[in-house]
Amino acid sequence: MPEMNMIQALNQALHQAFARDKRLVSFGEDAGAFGGVFRVTSGLQKAFGEERCFDAPLSEAGIIGFGIGMAQKGLKPVCEIQFVDYIFPAFDQIINELAKMRYRTGNQYSSPVVIRTPYGGGIHGGHYHSQSPEALFLHIPGLYVVVASGPYDAKGLLTASLKANDPILFLEPKRIYRSIKEEVPEEEYEIPLGQAQVALEGKDITLIGWGAQHHQNMEAARQLAEEGIHADVLNLRSLNPLDINAIVASVQKTGRCVVAHEAPKTQGFGSELAALIMEKCFLSLKAPVHRCCGLDTPFPNTLETEYLPEAGRVATALRETMNY
């Protein structure tokens, strides 16, 4: 089985899906002949032609609006937003049109649009290239939110997303685009949406994360294991649909929980998870759910390591929760 980084895994998933499904089209800023700013769509135009992989104008609202229209005509668009920080001009199209199409038409129409976009910090991109706005989109019914955490996950989750019949925001943590390699099957495979991964089993405390944060969580869990504290580490993979059953099973086993994410703490998705855990696991809890998150500030450039919940800060949160 070959080893791939996330760029290679995503690229292979797109090539295999395009060969299988002639309805698929991909477009975005520099996403055609250039292959995208991170090269995820590299070679797609050469293999399948300019009609199926092409450049879009510098208009995020136009990219998503165009995708919605194409979906209504039977195509399956894969819209690339160059950085998730640029997605906000398309917010109206995503929220009021894309996510509501099935509901507003009484289930007669859907919009099977996949929006691919890099997100998150860790590359010294400053406040315009490092944000993690997943919580903004999780508030919207009708929109799936999927987050890859490595090459294997990336290929399987993207393949499943490209076969889905509903709109999906597919977040790709740019921090680990090329920094992590994993064994990835050459053949096409799917990871079902809404199925979390139990990445490490433990009995003392539950640690929940997604995307690049998952790797910081794993490092923190390894540090705590040397101290005799064994964490149950969950990689959520998709935030909507959410694998609440996996979360409940883990928290009922351990009685303690830390949620870690890069986004700011206030109103982040960790808040929703803490509320769900309180509702469903209250009698099992031995301590309050601890949120270890980014700071409630714009994303800083020079203080990036202080902002991000790196492994050391996650390990501290685990210890505090254990000692409550």
C-alpha positions as CSV (number, residue, x, y, z in Angstrom):
1,M,0.0,0.0,0.0
2,P,1.6,3.3,-1.0
3,E,2.2,6.2,1.4
4,M,0.6,9.5,0.5
5,N,0.3,13.0,1.9
6,M,-3.1,14.6,2.0
7,I,-2.7,16.6,-1.3
8,Q,-2.0,13.3,-3.1
9,A,-4.9,11.5,-1.4
10,L,-7.4,14.2,-2.3
11,N,-6.1,14.5,-5.8
12,Q,-6.4,10.7,-6.3
13,A,-9.9,10.7,-4.9
14,L,-10.9,13.5,-7.4
15,H,-9.4,11.7,-10.4
16,Q,-11.1,8.4,-9.5
17,A,-14.5,10.0,-8.9
18,F,-14.3,12.0,-12.1
19,A,-13.6,8.8,-14.1
20,R,-16.5,7.1,-12.4
21,D,-19.1,9.9,-12.5
22,K,-19.3,12.1,-15.6
23,R,-21.6,14.6,-13.9
24,L,-18.8,15.8,-11.7
25,V,-17.2,19.2,-12.5
26,S,-14.6,21.2,-10.5
27,F,-13.9,24.9,-10.6
28,G,-12.5,27.7,-8.5
29,E,-9.9,30.5,-8.5
30,D,-6.8,29.0,-10.2
31,A,-8.3,25.5,-9.9
32,G,-8.0,24.7,-13.6
33,A,-4.7,24.4,-15.5
34,F,-2.7,25.6,-12.4
35,G,-4.3,22.9,-10.2
36,G,-5.2,25.1,-7.3
37,V,-3.0,27.1,-5.0
38,F,-2.2,23.9,-3.1
39,R,-2.3,21.7,-6.2
40,V,-5.2,19.5,-5.0
41,T,-6.8,19.7,-8.5
42,S,-3.5,19.1,-10.3
43,G,-3.9,17.3,-13.6
44,L,-7.7,17.2,-13.4
45,Q,-8.2,19.6,-16.4
46,K,-5.6,17.7,-18.5
47,A,-7.3,14.4,-17.8
48,F,-10.9,15.4,-18.2
49,G,-10.9,18.6,-20.2
50,E,-11.7,22.3,-19.7
51,E,-15.4,21.6,-19.6
52,R,-15.1,19.7,-16.3
53,C,-12.3,21.5,-14.6
54,F,-11.8,25.2,-15.1
55,D,-10.9,28.5,-13.5
56,A,-13.6,30.7,-12.0
57,P,-13.7,34.5,-11.6
58,L,-12.6,36.1,-8.3
59,S,-16.1,36.0,-7.0
60,E,-16.9,33.5,-4.2
61,A,-20.6,34.4,-4.4
62,G,-20.5,33.7,-8.1
63,I,-18.6,30.3,-7.6
64,I,-21.3,29.0,-5.2
65,G,-24.2,30.5,-7.1
66,F,-22.9,29.0,-10.3
67,G,-22.6,25.6,-8.5
68,I,-26.2,25.8,-7.2
69,G,-27.5,26.4,-10.7
70,M,-25.4,23.5,-12.2
71,A,-26.7,21.2,-9.5
72,Q,-30.2,22.0,-10.5
73,K,-29.4,20.9,-14.0
74,G,-28.1,17.5,-13.0
75,L,-24.4,18.1,-12.6
76,K,-22.4,17.5,-9.4
77,P,-20.2,20.6,-8.8
78,V,-17.1,20.6,-6.7
79,C,-16.5,24.3,-5.8
80,E,-13.1,25.2,-4.5
81,I,-12.8,28.3,-2.3
82,Q,-9.1,29.1,-2.2
83,F,-9.0,29.7,1.6
84,V,-12.0,29.3,3.9
85,D,-11.3,32.9,5.0
86,Y,-12.5,34.0,1.6
87,I,-15.9,32.2,1.8
88,F,-17.8,35.0,3.5
89,P,-18.9,36.8,0.4
90,A,-20.7,33.5,-0.5
91,F,-22.4,33.3,2.9
92,D,-25.8,34.3,1.5
93,Q,-25.7,31.8,-1.3
94,I,-24.6,29.0,1.0
95,I,-27.1,29.8,3.8
96,N,-30.2,31.0,2.0
97,E,-30.0,29.0,-1.2
98,L,-27.7,26.0,-1.0
99,A,-28.6,24.7,2.4
100,K,-32.3,25.3,2.0
101,M,-33.0,24.0,-1.5
102,R,-34.3,20.6,-0.4
103,Y,-36.6,22.2,2.3
104,R,-37.9,25.0,0.2
105,T,-38.9,22.7,-2.7
106,G,-40.6,20.1,-0.5
107,N,-37.9,17.5,-1.2
108,Q,-38.3,17.9,-4.9
109,Y,-34.8,19.2,-5.5
110,S,-31.4,19.1,-3.7
111,S,-28.1,20.7,-4.3
112,P,-25.4,18.1,-4.3
113,V,-22.6,20.7,-4.2
114,V,-19.3,19.9,-2.5
115,I,-17.4,23.0,-1.3
116,R,-13.7,22.1,-0.8
117,T,-11.6,24.6,1.1
118,P,-8.4,24.8,3.1
119,Y,-8.9,26.0,6.7
120,G,-7.1,26.4,10.0
121,G,-3.8,27.8,11.3
122,G,-0.3,26.5,11.7
123,I,1.3,28.0,8.6
124,H,1.9,31.6,9.8
125,G,-0.8,32.8,7.4
126,G,-2.1,35.6,9.7
127,H,-5.7,36.5,10.2
128,Y,-6.8,36.3,6.6
129,H,-5.5,32.7,6.0
130,S,-5.8,30.8,9.3
131,Q,-9.4,30.9,10.5
132,S,-11.6,28.0,11.6
133,P,-15.2,29.1,11.1
134,E,-16.8,25.7,11.1
135,A,-19.3,26.7,13.9
136,L,-20.8,29.4,11.7
137,F,-21.9,26.8,9.2
138,L,-22.9,24.2,11.8
139,H,-25.7,26.5,12.9
140,I,-27.3,26.0,9.5
141,P,-29.7,23.1,9.0
142,G,-29.3,21.3,5.6
143,L,-25.6,21.7,5.3
144,Y,-23.1,18.9,6.0
145,V,-19.7,19.8,7.5
146,V,-16.9,17.3,7.0
147,V,-13.3,17.7,8.3
148,A,-10.4,15.5,7.1
149,S,-7.6,14.8,9.6
150,G,-5.1,12.9,7.5
151,P,-4.5,11.4,4.0
152,Y,-6.5,8.2,4.7
153,D,-9.4,10.1,6.1
154,A,-9.2,12.7,3.3
155,K,-9.6,10.2,0.4
156,G,-12.3,8.2,2.0
157,L,-14.4,11.2,3.3
158,L,-14.1,13.1,0.0
159,T,-15.1,10.0,-2.0
160,A,-18.2,9.6,0.2
161,S,-18.9,13.3,-0.1
162,L,-18.8,13.2,-3.9
163,K,-21.4,10.5,-3.9
164,A,-23.8,12.3,-1.5
165,N,-26.9,14.0,-2.6
166,D,-26.8,17.0,-0.3
167,P,-24.5,20.1,0.0
168,I,-21.3,19.5,1.9
169,L,-18.7,21.9,3.2
170,F,-15.4,19.9,3.1
171,L,-12.7,21.4,5.3
172,E,-9.1,20.5,4.6
173,P,-6.6,21.5,7.3
174,K,-3.8,23.1,5.3
175,R,-1.3,22.7,8.2
176,I,-1.1,18.9,7.5
177,Y,-1.5,19.0,3.7
178,R,2.1,17.8,3.2
179,S,3.5,17.3,6.7
180,I,1.9,13.9,7.3
181,K,2.0,10.7,5.2
182,E,-0.1,7.6,5.7
183,E,-0.8,4.4,3.9
184,V,-3.7,5.0,1.5
185,P,-5.3,2.3,-0.7
186,E,-4.9,2.8,-4.4
187,E,-8.5,1.7,-5.0
188,E,-11.5,3.9,-4.3
189,Y,-13.0,3.6,-0.9
190,E,-15.5,5.5,1.3
191,I,-15.5,6.5,5.0
192,P,-19.2,6.9,5.9
193,L,-20.2,10.5,6.9
194,G,-21.2,10.7,10.6
195,Q,-18.8,7.9,11.7
196,A,-16.2,9.0,14.3
197,Q,-12.9,7.3,14.7
198,V,-11.8,6.0,18.1
199,A,-8.1,6.7,17.4
200,L,-6.8,5.6,20.9
201,E,-8.6,3.7,23.6
202,G,-8.4,4.7,27.2
203,K,-10.4,4.4,30.4
204,D,-9.7,7.7,32.3
205,I,-10.8,10.6,30.1
206,T,-12.3,11.3,26.7
207,L,-10.5,13.7,24.3
208,I,-12.4,15.0,21.3
209,G,-11.1,16.8,18.3
210,W,-11.1,17.0,14.5
211,G,-8.8,18.2,11.6
212,A,-5.2,19.1,12.4
213,Q,-6.1,19.4,16.1
214,H,-6.5,15.6,16.2
215,H,-2.8,15.2,15.9
216,Q,-2.1,17.6,18.8
217,N,-4.6,15.6,20.8
218,M,-2.8,12.4,20.1
219,E,0.5,13.9,21.2
220,A,-1.1,15.1,24.4
221,A,-2.6,11.7,25.0
222,R,0.8,10.1,24.6
223,Q,2.3,12.5,27.1
224,L,-0.5,11.7,29.7
225,A,0.0,7.9,29.1
226,E,3.6,8.3,30.4
227,E,2.0,9.7,33.6
228,G,-0.4,6.7,33.9
229,I,-3.5,8.6,32.5
230,H,-5.0,6.9,29.5
231,A,-7.3,9.0,27.2
232,D,-10.0,7.8,24.9
233,V,-9.2,9.9,21.8
234,L,-12.1,10.6,19.3
235,N,-11.5,12.0,15.8
236,L,-15.0,13.2,14.8
237,R,-14.3,13.3,11.0
238,S,-17.7,14.9,10.3
239,L,-19.3,17.5,12.6
240,N,-22.7,17.3,10.8
241,P,-23.8,14.5,10.7
242,L,-22.3,14.1,14.2
243,D,-21.6,10.6,15.7
244,I,-23.2,11.4,19.0
245,N,-23.3,7.7,19.9
246,A,-19.5,7.4,19.8
247,I,-19.2,10.4,22.1
248,V,-21.8,9.2,24.6
249,A,-20.2,5.7,24.7
250,S,-16.8,7.2,25.4
251,V,-17.9,9.7,28.1
252,Q,-20.1,7.1,29.9
253,K,-17.0,4.9,30.0
254,T,-14.5,7.6,31.3
255,G,-16.7,10.1,33.1
256,R,-14.5,13.0,32.0
257,C,-14.1,14.9,28.8
258,V,-11.9,17.6,27.1
259,V,-12.9,19.1,23.7
260,A,-10.1,20.8,21.8
261,H,-10.4,22.9,18.6
262,E,-8.6,25.7,16.9
263,A,-11.6,28.0,16.6
264,P,-12.2,30.6,19.4
265,K,-13.7,29.3,22.5
266,T,-16.8,31.4,22.7
267,Q,-19.7,29.9,20.7
268,G,-17.3,27.4,19.2
269,F,-18.5,23.9,18.3
270,G,-17.0,22.7,21.6
271,S,-19.8,24.6,23.4
272,E,-22.4,22.6,21.5
273,L,-20.6,19.3,22.3
274,A,-20.4,20.2,26.0
275,A,-24.1,20.9,26.1
276,L,-24.9,17.6,24.3
277,I,-22.6,15.7,26.7
278,M,-24.4,17.4,29.7
279,E,-27.8,16.4,28.3
280,K,-26.9,12.8,27.6
281,C,-24.2,11.9,30.1
282,F,-24.9,14.0,33.1
283,L,-25.1,11.2,35.6
284,S,-21.8,9.7,34.3
285,L,-19.7,12.9,34.6
286,K,-17.1,13.2,37.3
287,A,-16.0,16.7,36.2
288,P,-17.3,19.5,34.0
289,V,-16.5,19.3,30.3
290,H,-13.3,21.2,29.6
291,R,-12.9,23.3,26.4
292,C,-9.4,23.8,25.2
293,C,-9.6,26.1,22.3
294,G,-8.2,29.1,20.3
295,L,-8.4,32.5,21.9
296,D,-11.3,35.0,21.5
297,T,-9.2,37.2,19.3
298,P,-8.6,37.5,15.5
299,F,-6.0,34.9,14.5
300,P,-2.5,36.4,15.2
301,N,0.5,35.9,13.1
302,T,3.4,36.4,15.4
303,L,1.7,34.8,18.4
304,E,0.3,31.8,16.5
305,T,1.8,29.1,18.8
306,E,0.3,30.9,21.8
307,Y,-3.1,31.0,20.1
308,L,-3.4,27.4,19.0
309,P,-4.2,24.7,21.5
310,E,-1.0,22.8,20.9
311,A,-0.3,19.4,22.6
312,G,1.2,21.0,25.8
313,R,-1.9,23.1,26.4
314,V,-4.2,20.1,25.7
315,A,-2.2,18.0,28.2
316,T,-2.6,20.7,30.8
317,A,-6.4,20.6,30.2
318,L,-6.4,16.9,30.6
319,R,-4.6,17.1,33.9
320,E,-6.9,19.8,35.3
321,T,-9.9,17.8,34.4
322,M,-8.5,14.6,36.0
323,N,-7.7,16.6,39.2
324,Y,-11.1,18.3,39.4
